Amino acid sequence: MSALQGKTAIITGSTSGIGLGFAQGLASEGANVVMNGFGDAEEIEKHRQALEAHGVKAIYNGADMTKPAEIAALVAEAHETFGSVDIVVNNAGIQKVSPVEEFPDDKWDAIIAINLSSAFHTIKHSVPIMKQQGAGRIINLASVHGLVASPFKSAYVAAKHGIIGLTKTVALEVAEYGITCNAICPGYVETPLVAGQIADTAKARGMTEEEVKNEVMLKAQPTRQFITYEQLNGLMVYLCSDAGAGANGASFNIDGGWVAQ
Ligand code: NAD
C-alpha cells in the first residue's frame, strides 16, 4: 500500500511550480488532493485529471489566499468532500524584488497576506478537524529566506521568517494531539515564480538575466544546481508519513548548502 493511501491533502497554490509538484508527489503516494491556485481553467483541469491518473480523487477550489472567508470555505469543502483533512500544505506564494524605499505598499500587503496570513487561516480552520481526528500534518513552505536574507526582498523575507515563527508556535500547540507542523526551506527551484524574479533582479541589480541566474542565484547555492521537485517531495512524503511523527516545529532546508555558508 502507498504511504499516504486514502489521506486528504490540501495544497494551496498547487496550479503551478512547487505546489503542483507536491500535488503530484502526494497523489502518487495515494493521497486525495484539493488543488488551489490561479490559472487557466483548461490547464487546471488537465492537471487535476493527471492527479486522478494516480488512482486518487482530486478536486479544485479556487480560493483567493488573500480572502479569509474563501480560505475557510476551502477547508470546509475538503472536509465535506473527503471526510477528513489529514495534510495541509501552505504553499501559495508570490514575490516582488525591489529596494525597500521603493517597495510598493500594495505588494507588501499582498505578500504578507498570501505568503504568511493565508497559512494562519488554513491552520486555524484545519486544527479543530485534525484534533478531532487525533492526527494531522501541517507543512508550511518557507524558504532559505525564512532563515537568512537577501537584499531587495523585504516583504518576502519578512513573511518567510514569520512563517517559521508560526510553524514553531503551532507545533507546540498541537503536539499532544498527534499533529505535527513543520517548515520546508527550499533554495532556488526553477518555477514560474523564479522566472519572474530573474527578470526583476536583473532590473534591480542592472544585470542580464543570464548573469542573475548564474552569478546571483546559483552562486548562493554551493551545489550550483537548482533544487528539484523530486528532492522536495522526498521530504514532503517523509513528513506526512507515520515515520515523520517525531519531527515537529522544525525547519528543513533543502538548499544545496546555501545556509551552511
Ligand atoms: P509559482 O508562482 O510557480 O506558484 C505559486 C502558486 O501560488 C500558483 O499556483 C499561484 O496560482 C498561487 N497563488 C498566488 N497567489 C495566490 C492567491 N492569492 N490565492 C491562491 N493562490 C495563489 O511559485 P513557486 O516557485 O512554485 O512557489 C511556491 C512556494 O514555494 C512559495 O511559497 C514560494 O515562496 C516557495 N519557494 C519557492 C522557491 C523557488 O525557488 N521557486 C524557493 C523557496 C521557496
py3Dmol code that shows the C-alpha trace and the ligand (Angstrom):
import py3Dmol

protein = """\
ATOM      1  CA  MET A   1       0.000   0.000   0.000  1.00  0.00           C
ATOM      2  CA  SER A   2       1.210   3.522  -0.756  1.00  0.00           C
ATOM      3  CA  ALA A   3       2.419   5.586   2.219  1.00  0.00           C
ATOM      4  CA  LEU A   4      -0.483   8.049   2.178  1.00  0.00           C
ATOM      5  CA  GLN A   5      -3.348   5.871   0.901  1.00  0.00           C
ATOM      6  CA  GLY A   6      -6.751   7.500   1.495  1.00  0.00           C
ATOM      7  CA  LYS A   7      -5.374  10.640   3.177  1.00  0.00           C
ATOM      8  CA  THR A   8      -6.761  14.058   2.224  1.00  0.00           C
ATOM      9  CA  ALA A   9      -4.212  16.694   1.273  1.00  0.00           C
ATOM     10  CA  ILE A  10      -4.986  20.386   0.778  1.00  0.00           C
ATOM     11  CA  ILE A  11      -2.200  22.115  -1.135  1.00  0.00           C
ATOM     12  CA  THR A  12      -2.554  25.868  -1.567  1.00  0.00           C
ATOM     13  CA  GLY A  13      -1.089  27.320  -4.754  1.00  0.00           C
ATOM     14  CA  SER A  14      -0.940  23.935  -6.473  1.00  0.00           C
ATOM     15  CA  THR A  15      -1.750  25.015 -10.031  1.00  0.00           C
ATOM     16  CA  SER A  16       1.918  25.743 -10.738  1.00  0.00           C
ATOM     17  CA  GLY A  17       5.517  25.140  -9.722  1.00  0.00           C
ATOM     18  CA  ILE A  18       6.366  23.582  -6.358  1.00  0.00           C
ATOM     19  CA  GLY A  19       2.732  23.202  -5.236  1.00  0.00           C
ATOM     20  CA  LEU A  20       1.832  21.296  -8.408  1.00  0.00           C
ATOM     21  CA  GLY A  21       4.928  19.157  -7.831  1.00  0.00           C
ATOM     22  CA  PHE A  22       3.707  18.396  -4.293  1.00  0.00           C
ATOM     23  CA  ALA A  23       0.208  17.573  -5.587  1.00  0.00           C
ATOM     24  CA  GLN A  24       1.737  15.042  -7.965  1.00  0.00           C
ATOM     25  CA  GLY A  25       4.038  13.628  -5.272  1.00  0.00           C
ATOM     26  CA  LEU A  26       1.260  13.224  -2.699  1.00  0.00           C
ATOM     27  CA  ALA A  27      -1.201  11.779  -5.251  1.00  0.00           C
ATOM     28  CA  SER A  28       1.418   9.254  -6.339  1.00  0.00           C
ATOM     29  CA  GLU A  29       1.550   8.101  -2.698  1.00  0.00           C
ATOM     30  CA  GLY A  30      -2.241   7.599  -2.622  1.00  0.00           C
ATOM     31  CA  ALA A  31      -3.486  10.895  -1.160  1.00  0.00           C
ATOM     32  CA  ASN A  32      -6.669  12.559  -2.417  1.00  0.00           C
ATOM     33  CA  VAL A  33      -5.857  16.136  -3.337  1.00  0.00           C
ATOM     34  CA  VAL A  34      -7.550  19.510  -3.022  1.00  0.00           C
ATOM     35  CA  MET A  35      -5.891  21.720  -5.630  1.00  0.00           C
ATOM     36  CA  ASN A  36      -5.896  25.503  -5.263  1.00  0.00           C
ATOM     37  CA  GLY A  37      -4.385  28.450  -7.091  1.00  0.00           C
ATOM     38  CA  PHE A  38      -4.972  30.668 -10.073  1.00  0.00           C
ATOM     39  CA  GLY A  39      -4.574  29.939 -13.752  1.00  0.00           C
ATOM     40  CA  ASP A  40      -6.246  28.921 -16.979  1.00  0.00           C
ATOM     41  CA  ALA A  41      -9.302  26.717 -16.263  1.00  0.00           C
ATOM     42  CA  GLU A  42      -8.453  24.201 -19.006  1.00  0.00           C
ATOM     43  CA  GLU A  43      -4.852  23.866 -17.802  1.00  0.00           C
ATOM     44  CA  ILE A  44      -6.023  23.351 -14.227  1.00  0.00           C
ATOM     45  CA  GLU A  45      -8.480  20.679 -15.339  1.00  0.00           C
ATOM     46  CA  LYS A  46      -5.680  18.886 -17.212  1.00  0.00           C
ATOM     47  CA  HIS A  47      -3.535  18.924 -14.062  1.00  0.00           C
ATOM     48  CA  ARG A  48      -6.485  17.683 -11.982  1.00  0.00           C
ATOM     49  CA  GLN A  49      -7.058  14.765 -14.338  1.00  0.00           C
ATOM     50  CA  ALA A  50      -3.339  13.923 -14.283  1.00  0.00           C
ATOM     51  CA  LEU A  51      -3.550  13.668 -10.484  1.00  0.00           C
ATOM     52  CA  GLU A  52      -6.511  11.288 -10.771  1.00  0.00           C
ATOM     53  CA  ALA A  53      -4.425   9.085 -13.082  1.00  0.00           C
ATOM     54  CA  HIS A  54      -2.703   8.011  -9.841  1.00  0.00           C
ATOM     55  CA  GLY A  55      -5.996   6.363  -8.805  1.00  0.00           C
ATOM     56  CA  VAL A  56      -6.937   9.095  -6.298  1.00  0.00           C
ATOM     57  CA  LYS A  57      -9.666  11.734  -6.295  1.00  0.00           C
ATOM     58  CA  ALA A  58      -8.692  15.359  -6.937  1.00  0.00           C
ATOM     59  CA  ILE A  59     -10.871  18.447  -6.674  1.00  0.00           C
ATOM     60  CA  TYR A  60     -10.088  22.088  -7.401  1.00  0.00           C
ATOM     61  CA  ASN A  61     -11.068  25.031  -5.202  1.00  0.00           C
ATOM     62  CA  GLY A  62     -10.072  28.471  -6.482  1.00  0.00           C
ATOM     63  CA  ALA A  63      -9.995  30.262  -3.092  1.00  0.00           C
ATOM     64  CA  ASP A  64      -8.058  33.529  -3.159  1.00  0.00           C
ATOM     65  CA  MET A  65      -5.458  33.295  -0.387  1.00  0.00           C
ATOM     66  CA  THR A  66      -5.905  36.986   0.418  1.00  0.00           C
ATOM     67  CA  LYS A  67      -9.521  36.290   1.462  1.00  0.00           C
ATOM     68  CA  PRO A  68     -10.036  34.617   4.865  1.00  0.00           C
ATOM     69  CA  ALA A  69     -13.674  33.652   4.150  1.00  0.00           C
ATOM     70  CA  GLU A  70     -12.641  31.839   0.954  1.00  0.00           C
ATOM     71  CA  ILE A  71      -9.886  30.010   2.854  1.00  0.00           C
ATOM     72  CA  ALA A  72     -12.414  28.861   5.475  1.00  0.00           C
ATOM     73  CA  ALA A  73     -14.668  27.602   2.659  1.00  0.00           C
ATOM     74  CA  LEU A  74     -11.718  25.742   1.069  1.00  0.00           C
ATOM     75  CA  VAL A  75     -11.025  23.785   4.262  1.00  0.00           C
ATOM     76  CA  ALA A  76     -14.767  23.115   4.710  1.00  0.00           C
ATOM     77  CA  GLU A  77     -15.079  21.817   1.132  1.00  0.00           C
ATOM     78  CA  ALA A  78     -12.120  19.474   1.634  1.00  0.00           C
ATOM     79  CA  HIS A  79     -13.660  18.115   4.848  1.00  0.00           C
ATOM     80  CA  GLU A  80     -17.135  17.704   3.346  1.00  0.00           C
ATOM     81  CA  THR A  81     -15.827  16.020   0.185  1.00  0.00           C
ATOM     82  CA  PHE A  82     -13.361  13.595   1.727  1.00  0.00           C
ATOM     83  CA  GLY A  83     -14.464  13.318   5.385  1.00  0.00           C
ATOM     84  CA  SER A  84     -11.027  14.251   6.719  1.00  0.00           C
ATOM     85  CA  VAL A  85      -8.279  16.843   6.489  1.00  0.00           C
ATOM     86  CA  ASP A  86      -5.037  14.962   7.056  1.00  0.00           C
ATOM     87  CA  ILE A  87      -2.404  17.073   5.316  1.00  0.00           C
ATOM     88  CA  VAL A  88      -2.313  20.847   4.812  1.00  0.00           C
ATOM     89  CA  VAL A  89       0.491  22.247   2.690  1.00  0.00           C
ATOM     90  CA  ASN A  90       0.691  26.037   2.868  1.00  0.00           C
ATOM     91  CA  ASN A  91       2.497  26.705  -0.365  1.00  0.00           C
ATOM     92  CA  ALA A  92       0.818  29.639  -2.177  1.00  0.00           C
ATOM     93  CA  GLY A  93       3.267  32.468  -2.566  1.00  0.00           C
ATOM     94  CA  ILE A  94       4.247  35.478  -4.604  1.00  0.00           C
ATOM     95  CA  GLN A  95       7.433  37.528  -4.835  1.00  0.00           C
ATOM     96  CA  LYS A  96       8.427  41.125  -5.515  1.00  0.00           C
ATOM     97  CA  VAL A  97      12.028  42.299  -5.803  1.00  0.00           C
ATOM     98  CA  SER A  98      12.555  45.990  -5.127  1.00  0.00           C
ATOM     99  CA  PRO A  99      14.663  48.282  -2.899  1.00  0.00           C
ATOM    100  CA  VAL A 100      12.866  48.847   0.406  1.00  0.00           C
ATOM    101  CA  GLU A 101      12.437  52.583  -0.123  1.00  0.00           C
ATOM    102  CA  GLU A 102      10.630  51.953  -3.415  1.00  0.00           C
ATOM    103  CA  PHE A 103       8.730  48.861  -2.301  1.00  0.00           C
ATOM    104  CA  PRO A 104       5.046  49.324  -3.304  1.00  0.00           C
ATOM    105  CA  ASP A 105       2.682  49.307  -0.291  1.00  0.00           C
ATOM    106  CA  ASP A 106       0.151  47.094  -2.037  1.00  0.00           C
ATOM    107  CA  LYS A 107       2.832  44.495  -2.870  1.00  0.00           C
ATOM    108  CA  TRP A 108       3.971  44.438   0.768  1.00  0.00           C
ATOM    109  CA  ASP A 109       0.373  43.808   1.873  1.00  0.00           C
ATOM    110  CA  ALA A 110      -0.211  41.127  -0.774  1.00  0.00           C
ATOM    111  CA  ILE A 111       2.988  39.237   0.078  1.00  0.00           C
ATOM    112  CA  ILE A 112       2.213  39.243   3.806  1.00  0.00           C
ATOM    113  CA  ALA A 113      -1.377  38.118   3.072  1.00  0.00           C
ATOM    114  CA  ILE A 114      -0.545  35.323   0.628  1.00  0.00           C
ATOM    115  CA  ASN A 115       2.835  34.095   1.945  1.00  0.00           C
ATOM    116  CA  LEU A 116       2.063  34.375   5.687  1.00  0.00           C
ATOM    117  CA  SER A 117      -1.505  35.181   6.767  1.00  0.00           C
ATOM    118  CA  SER A 118      -3.104  32.569   4.478  1.00  0.00           C
ATOM    119  CA  ALA A 119      -1.225  29.864   6.406  1.00  0.00           C
ATOM    120  CA  PHE A 120      -2.640  31.210   9.670  1.00  0.00           C
ATOM    121  CA  HIS A 121      -6.154  30.924   8.223  1.00  0.00           C
ATOM    122  CA  THR A 122      -5.807  27.385   6.822  1.00  0.00           C
ATOM    123  CA  ILE A 123      -4.247  26.267  10.113  1.00  0.00           C
ATOM    124  CA  LYS A 124      -6.950  27.939  12.197  1.00  0.00           C
ATOM    125  CA  HIS A 125      -9.688  26.065  10.312  1.00  0.00           C
ATOM    126  CA  SER A 126      -7.863  22.725   9.959  1.00  0.00           C
ATOM    127  CA  VAL A 127      -6.607  22.273  13.510  1.00  0.00           C
ATOM    128  CA  PRO A 128     -10.062  21.634  15.070  1.00  0.00           C
ATOM    129  CA  ILE A 129     -10.667  18.900  12.451  1.00  0.00           C
ATOM    130  CA  MET A 130      -7.204  17.402  12.987  1.00  0.00           C
ATOM    131  CA  LYS A 131      -7.638  17.468  16.780  1.00  0.00           C
ATOM    132  CA  GLN A 132     -10.873  15.526  16.397  1.00  0.00           C
ATOM    133  CA  GLN A 133      -9.076  13.024  14.143  1.00  0.00           C
ATOM    134  CA  GLY A 134      -6.190  12.775  16.613  1.00  0.00           C
ATOM    135  CA  ALA A 135      -3.857  13.139  13.629  1.00  0.00           C
ATOM    136  CA  GLY A 136      -2.668  15.663  11.086  1.00  0.00           C
ATOM    137  CA  ARG A 137       0.283  17.079   9.225  1.00  0.00           C
ATOM    138  CA  ILE A 138       0.830  20.780   8.526  1.00  0.00           C
ATOM    139  CA  ILE A 139       3.708  21.691   6.248  1.00  0.00           C
ATOM    140  CA  ASN A 140       4.497  25.337   5.611  1.00  0.00           C
ATOM    141  CA  LEU A 141       6.580  26.378   2.616  1.00  0.00           C
ATOM    142  CA  ALA A 142       9.116  28.785   3.958  1.00  0.00           C
ATOM    143  CA  SER A 143      12.380  29.256   2.050  1.00  0.00           C
ATOM    144  CA  VAL A 144      16.049  29.780   2.793  1.00  0.00           C
ATOM    145  CA  HIS A 145      14.714  33.318   3.055  1.00  0.00           C
ATOM    146  CA  GLY A 146      12.975  32.188   6.240  1.00  0.00           C
ATOM    147  CA  LEU A 147      16.460  31.656   7.692  1.00  0.00           C
ATOM    148  CA  VAL A 148      18.646  34.271   6.000  1.00  0.00           C
ATOM    149  CA  ALA A 149      18.024  37.429   3.987  1.00  0.00           C
ATOM    150  CA  SER A 150      18.890  38.747   0.552  1.00  0.00           C
ATOM    151  CA  PRO A 151      18.646  42.398  -0.466  1.00  0.00           C
ATOM    152  CA  PHE A 152      15.555  43.770  -2.240  1.00  0.00           C
ATOM    153  CA  LYS A 153      13.186  41.117  -0.824  1.00  0.00           C
ATOM    154  CA  SER A 154      11.964  42.857   2.340  1.00  0.00           C
ATOM    155  CA  ALA A 155       8.359  41.607   2.263  1.00  0.00           C
ATOM    156  CA  TYR A 156       9.242  38.074   1.166  1.00  0.00           C
ATOM    157  CA  VAL A 157      11.972  37.663   3.790  1.00  0.00           C
ATOM    158  CA  ALA A 158       9.704  39.118   6.497  1.00  0.00           C
ATOM    159  CA  ALA A 159       6.845  36.769   5.541  1.00  0.00           C
ATOM    160  CA  LYS A 160       9.122  33.717   5.361  1.00  0.00           C
ATOM    161  CA  HIS A 161      10.766  34.469   8.736  1.00  0.00           C
ATOM    162  CA  GLY A 162       7.222  34.936  10.048  1.00  0.00           C
ATOM    163  CA  ILE A 163       6.063  31.571   8.777  1.00  0.00           C
ATOM    164  CA  ILE A 164       8.871  29.839  10.638  1.00  0.00           C
ATOM    165  CA  GLY A 165       7.686  31.528  13.847  1.00  0.00           C
ATOM    166  CA  LEU A 166       4.113  30.449  13.092  1.00  0.00           C
ATOM    167  CA  THR A 167       5.339  26.890  12.453  1.00  0.00           C
ATOM    168  CA  LYS A 168       7.071  26.690  15.845  1.00  0.00           C
ATOM    169  CA  THR A 169       4.108  28.155  17.725  1.00  0.00           C
ATOM    170  CA  VAL A 170       1.531  25.870  16.122  1.00  0.00           C
ATOM    171  CA  ALA A 171       3.815  22.851  16.658  1.00  0.00           C
ATOM    172  CA  LEU A 172       3.791  23.491  20.403  1.00  0.00           C
ATOM    173  CA  GLU A 173       0.015  23.913  20.484  1.00  0.00           C
ATOM    174  CA  VAL A 174      -0.819  20.714  18.545  1.00  0.00           C
ATOM    175  CA  ALA A 175       1.972  18.382  19.678  1.00  0.00           C
ATOM    176  CA  GLU A 176      -0.173  16.385  22.105  1.00  0.00           C
ATOM    177  CA  TYR A 177      -2.898  15.720  19.528  1.00  0.00           C
ATOM    178  CA  GLY A 178      -0.950  13.594  17.037  1.00  0.00           C
ATOM    179  CA  ILE A 179      -0.476  16.613  14.794  1.00  0.00           C
ATOM    180  CA  THR A 180       2.838  17.983  13.560  1.00  0.00           C
ATOM    181  CA  CYS A 181       3.679  21.341  11.991  1.00  0.00           C
ATOM    182  CA  ASN A 182       6.956  21.792  10.136  1.00  0.00           C
ATOM    183  CA  ALA A 183       8.505  24.134   7.586  1.00  0.00           C
ATOM    184  CA  ILE A 184      10.383  23.336   4.396  1.00  0.00           C
ATOM    185  CA  CYS A 185      13.011  25.851   3.316  1.00  0.00           C
ATOM    186  CA  PRO A 186      13.998  25.316  -0.311  1.00  0.00           C
ATOM    187  CA  GLY A 187      16.809  27.025  -2.118  1.00  0.00           C
ATOM    188  CA  TYR A 188      16.146  28.034  -5.729  1.00  0.00           C
ATOM    189  CA  VAL A 189      13.757  25.808  -7.687  1.00  0.00           C
ATOM    190  CA  GLU A 190      13.176  26.640 -11.353  1.00  0.00           C
ATOM    191  CA  THR A 191       9.467  27.574 -11.295  1.00  0.00           C
ATOM    192  CA  PRO A 192       7.379  30.342 -12.903  1.00  0.00           C
ATOM    193  CA  LEU A 193       7.859  32.397  -9.701  1.00  0.00           C
ATOM    194  CA  VAL A 194      11.646  32.257 -10.107  1.00  0.00           C
ATOM    195  CA  ALA A 195      11.422  33.132 -13.806  1.00  0.00           C
ATOM    196  CA  GLY A 196       9.696  36.397 -12.831  1.00  0.00           C
ATOM    197  CA  GLN A 197      12.262  37.022 -10.136  1.00  0.00           C
ATOM    198  CA  ILE A 198      15.147  36.621 -12.577  1.00  0.00           C
ATOM    199  CA  ALA A 199      13.715  39.466 -14.660  1.00  0.00           C
ATOM    200  CA  ASP A 200      13.069  41.681 -11.587  1.00  0.00           C
ATOM    201  CA  THR A 201      16.507  41.024 -10.063  1.00  0.00           C
ATOM    202  CA  ALA A 202      18.161  41.827 -13.391  1.00  0.00           C
ATOM    203  CA  LYS A 203      16.434  45.206 -13.316  1.00  0.00           C
ATOM    204  CA  ALA A 204      17.179  45.897  -9.630  1.00  0.00           C
ATOM    205  CA  ARG A 205      20.867  44.974  -9.956  1.00  0.00           C
ATOM    206  CA  GLY A 206      21.488  46.195 -13.522  1.00  0.00           C
ATOM    207  CA  MET A 207      22.495  42.719 -14.750  1.00  0.00           C
ATOM    208  CA  THR A 208      21.440  40.460 -17.626  1.00  0.00           C
ATOM    209  CA  GLU A 209      19.067  37.598 -16.833  1.00  0.00           C
ATOM    210  CA  GLU A 210      21.791  35.022 -17.570  1.00  0.00           C
ATOM    211  CA  GLU A 211      24.115  36.808 -15.105  1.00  0.00           C
ATOM    212  CA  VAL A 212      21.395  36.746 -12.437  1.00  0.00           C
ATOM    213  CA  LYS A 213      20.834  33.003 -12.925  1.00  0.00           C
ATOM    214  CA  ASN A 214      24.495  32.033 -12.741  1.00  0.00           C
ATOM    215  CA  GLU A 215      26.101  34.756 -10.627  1.00  0.00           C
ATOM    216  CA  VAL A 216      23.319  35.573  -8.137  1.00  0.00           C
ATOM    217  CA  MET A 217      21.079  32.535  -7.785  1.00  0.00           C
ATOM    218  CA  LEU A 218      23.327  29.536  -8.269  1.00  0.00           C
ATOM    219  CA  LYS A 219      26.226  31.421  -6.713  1.00  0.00           C
ATOM    220  CA  ALA A 220      24.368  31.272  -3.404  1.00  0.00           C
ATOM    221  CA  GLN A 221      23.806  27.536  -3.821  1.00  0.00           C
ATOM    222  CA  PRO A 222      27.124  25.657  -3.412  1.00  0.00           C
ATOM    223  CA  THR A 223      25.895  22.634  -5.423  1.00  0.00           C
ATOM    224  CA  ARG A 224      25.406  25.086  -8.356  1.00  0.00           C
ATOM    225  CA  GLN A 225      22.201  23.148  -9.157  1.00  0.00           C
ATOM    226  CA  PHE A 226      18.566  24.172  -8.848  1.00  0.00           C
ATOM    227  CA  ILE A 227      16.592  22.151  -6.296  1.00  0.00           C
ATOM    228  CA  THR A 228      14.166  19.691  -7.962  1.00  0.00           C
ATOM    229  CA  TYR A 229      10.530  18.795  -7.257  1.00  0.00           C
ATOM    230  CA  GLU A 230      11.620  15.183  -6.615  1.00  0.00           C
ATOM    231  CA  GLN A 231      14.042  16.303  -3.884  1.00  0.00           C
ATOM    232  CA  LEU A 232      11.308  18.329  -2.187  1.00  0.00           C
ATOM    233  CA  ASN A 233       8.775  15.500  -2.490  1.00  0.00           C
ATOM    234  CA  GLY A 234      11.090  13.064  -0.713  1.00  0.00           C
ATOM    235  CA  LEU A 235      10.962  15.276   2.388  1.00  0.00           C
ATOM    236  CA  MET A 236       7.244  16.029   1.977  1.00  0.00           C
ATOM    237  CA  VAL A 237       6.278  12.346   1.909  1.00  0.00           C
ATOM    238  CA  TYR A 238       8.508  11.625   4.916  1.00  0.00           C
ATOM    239  CA  LEU A 239       6.922  14.454   6.942  1.00  0.00           C
ATOM    240  CA  CYS A 240       3.396  13.288   6.020  1.00  0.00           C
ATOM    241  CA  SER A 241       4.042   9.604   6.756  1.00  0.00           C
ATOM    242  CA  ASP A 242       3.972   7.789  10.106  1.00  0.00           C
ATOM    243  CA  ALA A 243       7.790   7.920  10.116  1.00  0.00           C
ATOM    244  CA  GLY A 244       7.576  11.709  10.303  1.00  0.00           C
ATOM    245  CA  ALA A 245       5.685  11.725  13.624  1.00  0.00           C
ATOM    246  CA  GLY A 246       8.741  12.787  15.630  1.00  0.00           C
ATOM    247  CA  ALA A 247       9.559  15.857  13.559  1.00  0.00           C
ATOM    248  CA  ASN A 248       7.693  18.865  14.935  1.00  0.00           C
ATOM    249  CA  GLY A 249       8.295  22.599  14.854  1.00  0.00           C
ATOM    250  CA  ALA A 250      11.362  22.095  12.670  1.00  0.00           C
ATOM    251  CA  SER A 251      12.612  23.915   9.592  1.00  0.00           C
ATOM    252  CA  PHE A 252      14.182  21.655   6.985  1.00  0.00           C
ATOM    253  CA  ASN A 253      16.385  23.389   4.475  1.00  0.00           C
ATOM    254  CA  ILE A 254      16.846  21.730   1.092  1.00  0.00           C
ATOM    255  CA  ASP A 255      19.115  24.351  -0.331  1.00  0.00           C
ATOM    256  CA  GLY A 256      22.204  22.766  -1.839  1.00  0.00           C
ATOM    257  CA  GLY A 257      24.267  24.040   1.103  1.00  0.00           C
ATOM    258  CA  TRP A 258      23.194  27.711   0.928  1.00  0.00           C
ATOM    259  CA  VAL A 259      22.609  28.246   4.653  1.00  0.00           C
ATOM    260  CA  ALA A 260      25.751  26.314   5.647  1.00  0.00           C
ATOM    261  CA  GLN A 261      27.865  29.252   4.455  1.00  0.00           C
TER     262      GLN A 261
END
"""
ligand_1 = """\
44
NAD
P 4.636 29.674 -8.588
O 4.456 31.097 -8.979
O 5.056 28.690 -9.635
O 3.315 29.120 -7.887
C 2.640 29.886 -6.933
C 1.256 29.322 -6.735
O 0.542 30.169 -5.810
C 0.425 29.292 -8.023
O -0.384 28.139 -8.038
C -0.443 30.548 -7.894
O -1.655 30.495 -8.625
C -0.695 30.522 -6.400
N -1.179 31.801 -5.886
C -0.614 33.030 -5.999
N -1.405 33.956 -5.432
C -2.480 33.303 -4.946
C -3.642 33.709 -4.250
N -3.892 34.978 -3.938
N -4.549 32.758 -3.918
C -4.342 31.446 -4.234
N -3.251 31.017 -4.875
C -2.337 31.927 -5.231
O 5.668 29.695 -7.368
P 6.634 28.579 -6.740
O 8.030 28.944 -7.068
O 6.159 27.213 -7.060
O 6.437 28.885 -5.187
C 5.657 28.081 -4.324
C 6.064 28.329 -2.876
O 7.414 27.924 -2.683
C 6.002 29.811 -2.465
O 5.543 29.890 -1.124
C 7.449 30.238 -2.552
O 7.725 31.334 -1.726
C 8.150 28.984 -2.106
N 9.556 28.898 -2.524
C 9.900 28.912 -3.845
C 11.234 28.825 -4.198
C 11.674 28.794 -5.631
O 12.878 28.866 -5.880
N 10.781 28.670 -6.590
C 12.222 28.731 -3.216
C 11.831 28.735 -1.887
C 10.502 28.827 -1.545
"""
view = py3Dmol.view(width=600, height=400)
view.addModel(protein, "pdb")
view.setStyle({"model": 0}, {"cartoon": {"style": "trace"}})
view.addModel(ligand_1, "xyz")
view.setStyle({"model": 1}, {"stick": {}})
view.zoomTo()
view.show()
